[in-house]
Amino acid sequence: LVAFDSCDGLLDWFHTEAAARVGPYGLEGGVDQLAGAEVATSGRAAASGDSASSAPTSNSGSDGATSTTNTQEPGIGEPDLAWTDGTRLITVVNGSLQVVDLDDAAVTATVELDREGTGSTPIGLLVEGQHAVVLQQGWATVENSNDRSSGSDAIAEPYPAGRSQTRLTRIDLGTQPAVVGEVIVDGDYIDARMVDGVVRTVVRSAPAELGWVYPSGNSEASIRRAEEANREVVTTSTLADWLPSMTVTSGATTSERATALDCASVTHPAQFGGVDVVAVVGGDLAAGATQPLPSAAVVAGAGTVYASS
């Protein structure tokens, strides 16, 4: 992996690589690539669901009296939708987290996860002591940051833009279980692992708000004008157009939406691997922290996560 020497160097890299691949329908892949974020969300969510049922989180609180669940590596927690220590069952049902007392066979607490009605879907759950994090996938419609179509009959309106969002919802499982914090990161949820109480979530994002246009017809003039407009989109783009953003809620305070990564934490393969950004967002669940740890990222594609101790 190659590190960037500065934010200017990172932006220059995006400009150079995207300029070499941009065309009348945006980046190579055209309409399919632009729609890919939404398609990938449902596809990866389904894949993650399959993975969760076959490789759930390790029962780190087990004393041997209860069965543990499957893990790829011993001691490495993997997301599931249910967790137990033999006394209580923590599970995600119908968009809510439920705490079940197994001795009394009774639900003792229910915590609504989608409090803002965003339509986010719970994908996984990790538990450490009195702390839990629920991993959710959502989608947000956004405004295009560029509109190159005005006044030209040769190109059509920009594609409707949208972004996948991964929500990391932190829950205190104490006397009165409740949501105490949330991190929202742009991008598709790929997977997560927990090591020694630290959860690391892998999110893949693609530029969603650049405002690509496309030809209004099949004429050479229309195709040429659309490609010229899209090249201008690339040359005027900023780092905020390429890197994922994040908002952090801690208690009643929500941060401004800001870039989730420092330029120094972003690398790329020596051989071009795409302009998607794969970010690793950490959080110290064991400590009950609601603020994320510093993130790291690679500019490339990814779909599989492996973690060892």
SULFEN-V77918 format. One record per backbone hydrogen bond with DSSP energy under -0.5 kcal/mol. CO is the residue of the C=O (numbers start at 1). NH is the residue of the N-H. E is the energy in kcal/mol with one decimal. If there is no record, write none. Layout:
CO&NH&E  CO&NH&E
//
This chain:
2&268&-2.0  6&10&-1.9  7&11&-2.5  8&12&-2.6  9&13&-1.9  10&14&-2.0  11&15&-2.7  12&16&-2.7  13&17&-2.7  14&18&-2.5  15&19&-2.2  16&20&-1.4  18&21&-1.4  18&22&-1.0  21&28&-1.2  23&26&-1.6  26&23&-2.6  27&30&-1.9  29&32&-0.9  29&33&-0.9  30&34&-1.8  31&35&-2.3  32&36&-0.7  33&37&-0.5  35&38&-0.6  35&39&-1.9  36&40&-3.5  37&41&-1.6  38&42&-1.6  39&43&-2.3  40&44&-3.2  41&45&-2.2  42&46&-2.0  43&47&-2.2  44&48&-3.1  45&49&-2.2  46&50&-2.2  47&51&-2.4  48&52&-2.7  49&53&-1.7  50&54&-1.3  51&55&-2.5  58&60&-1.5  59&62&-1.8  73&76&-1.9  75&77&-0.7  77&194&-1.9  80&125&-1.7  81&92&-2.1  83&90&-3.2  87&102&-2.4  87&103&-0.6  88&85&-1.3  88&86&-0.5  89&91&-0.5  89&100&-2.7  90&83&-2.2  91&93&-0.6  91&98&-3.3  93&96&-1.6  95&113&-1.8  95&114&-0.6  96&93&-2.8  97&111&-3.0  98&91&-2.3  98&100&-0.5  99&108&-2.7  99&109&-1.2  100&89&-2.3  100&102&-0.8  101&105&-1.1  101&106&-1.6  106&101&-3.1  106&108&-0.6  109&99&-2.5  110&112&-0.5  111&97&-2.8  113&115&-1.1  114&117&-1.2  120&122&-0.5  121&137&-2.4  124&135&-2.6  125&80&-1.6  126&133&-2.3  128&131&-1.7  130&173&-3.1  131&128&-3.0  132&171&-3.1  133&126&-2.1  134&136&-0.5  134&169&-2.7  135&123&-3.7  135&124&-1.6  136&167&-2.7  137&121&-3.1  138&165&-2.1  140&163&-3.1  142&161&-0.6  149&152&-1.9  154&216&-2.0  161&142&-1.5  163&140&-2.7  164&187&-3.1  165&138&-3.1  165&167&-0.5  166&168&-0.5  166&185&-2.8  167&136&-2.8  167&169&-0.7  168&170&-0.6  168&183&-2.0  169&134&-2.7  170&180&-2.4  170&181&-1.2  171&132&-2.2  171&173&-0.6  172&178&-1.5  174&177&-0.6  178&172&-2.6  180&251&-2.2  181&170&-2.7  182&249&-3.5  183&168&-3.2  183&185&-0.5  184&247&-2.0  185&166&-3.2  188&204&-2.5  191&202&-3.1  192&79&-0.6  193&200&-3.0  194&77&-2.7  195&198&-2.0  197&199&-0.6  197&285&-1.1  197&286&-2.0  198&195&-2.4  199&201&-0.5  199&283&-2.0  200&193&-1.9  201&203&-0.5  201&281&-3.0  202&190&-2.8  202&191&-1.0  203&205&-0.5  203&279&-3.0  204&188&-3.2  205&277&-2.5  209&145&-2.9  212&159&-1.6  214&156&-3.1  219&223&-2.3  220&224&-2.8  221&225&-2.6  222&226&-2.1  223&227&-2.2  224&228&-2.4  225&229&-2.2  226&230&-2.3  227&231&-2.2  228&232&-1.8  229&233&-1.8  230&234&-1.8  231&235&-2.5  232&236&-1.9  234&237&-1.1  238&241&-1.4  238&242&-0.7  239&242&-1.0  239&243&-2.9  244&260&-2.9  245&186&-2.4  246&258&-2.1  247&184&-2.7  248&255&-2.8  249&182&-2.2  250&253&-1.9  253&250&-2.8  258&246&-3.1  262&265&-1.8  263&266&-1.6  265&297&-2.3  266&4&-1.1  267&299&-2.6  268&2&-3.5  273&301&-1.0  274&273&-0.5  276&278&-0.5  276&300&-1.0  277&205&-2.5  277&279&-0.7  278&298&-2.1  279&203&-2.7  279&281&-0.6  280&282&-0.6  280&296&-1.4  281&201&-2.9  282&293&-2.8  283&199&-2.8  283&285&-1.5  284&289&-1.9  285&288&-1.5  296&280&-3.2  297&267&-1.9  298&278&-3.1  298&300&-1.3  299&269&-0.6
//
